[in-house]
Amino acid sequence: MEFLAKIDPYSYTTSAFIIGLLLIDNLTPAEQNSVGNWFMMIGQVLETSASQQQVINNYSNSNSNTSNSSNNHIVNDNIQSIKKAVNIINENIKNI
């Protein structure tokens, strides 16, 4: 994917705009909505993956500067947060 670094932002954005315009003419509004949501989902997957990798990188960088007991505290806090979120989701499911 090295070629992405060689495309200037203006051309990159313009190409997306042109592709979007070309798709409009060949799709019904319902199809446009479906395809648009599909492309947005692809973008969300890429963004989620990239942000998680940034979190991992940040933790690995901070781990080299902190002690193991501090790391265990962070992990325990994260586990507690996840447990709370699961409990909230379970309560919402029961209420449905």
N, C-alpha and C positions, 0 to 999 in steps of 0.2 A: 504494500500500500504506500510505498514511497512516493508514488506519483501524486498523491494528495498534497504533499508539501510543496509541490511545484505549481499548483493552481492558485492563482491570486484570488482573494476573497470576492472581488467583484464578479469575475467570470464564474466562480463556483456558485454564487448566489443566483446569477443570471441564468445559468444552466438549469437550476431547480425551478426557477420561475417559468422558463420556456417549456420545460417538460410538463409542468402543471397546466399551463395554458393549452398545450397540445392534447392533454387527456380530457379537458373539459368538453371539447367538441365531439368526442367519440363516446361519451358516457352520459347516461341519464343522471338526474340529480341523486337518485338512490345509489347508483353505481359509484358516482363521485364520492358520496359520503362513505361508502364501504371501502373503496380504494384509499381514500384519504385517511380513514381510521387505521387501515392496514399499515400504511406508511408511517403514521404516528406511532403505532405499536412497535415497529422496527426501531424507530428513533428512541423510544422509551427503553427498549431492551439494551440498546447500545449505551445510552446514558446511565442506566442502572449498573451495567457491567463496569463501565469506566469509573463511576463514582465509588463502587465497592473496591475496585483496584486501588483507587486513591486512598481509601480508608486503610486498606491493608498496608500500603506503602507508608502512610503516616504512622501507623502503629509499629511497623517494623523499624522505622527511623527513631521513633520515640522509645521503643524497647531497648535500643542500643544505649540509650541515655538514662534508663531507669532501672530500678532493682526488680527482682522477681516478685517480691511481695507487693509492690505497686502494681505490677502487671496482673497478679492474681486478683487484686481489688477491682481493677478495671473489668476483668472477665466476669467476676461475681456480680458487679453492678449491671453489666450487659445481660447476664442470665436472668437477673431479677426483673429487668425491664421487659425482656421477652416473655417471662412468665406472666407479668401483669397484662401485657398485650393479649396473650392467649386467653387469659381469664375474661378479659373484656369481650373478645370475639365470641367466646363460648356463651357468655351471658346474652349477647346480641342474638346469637343463633337460637337460644332457648326462647327468646321473646318473639321470634318470628313465627 
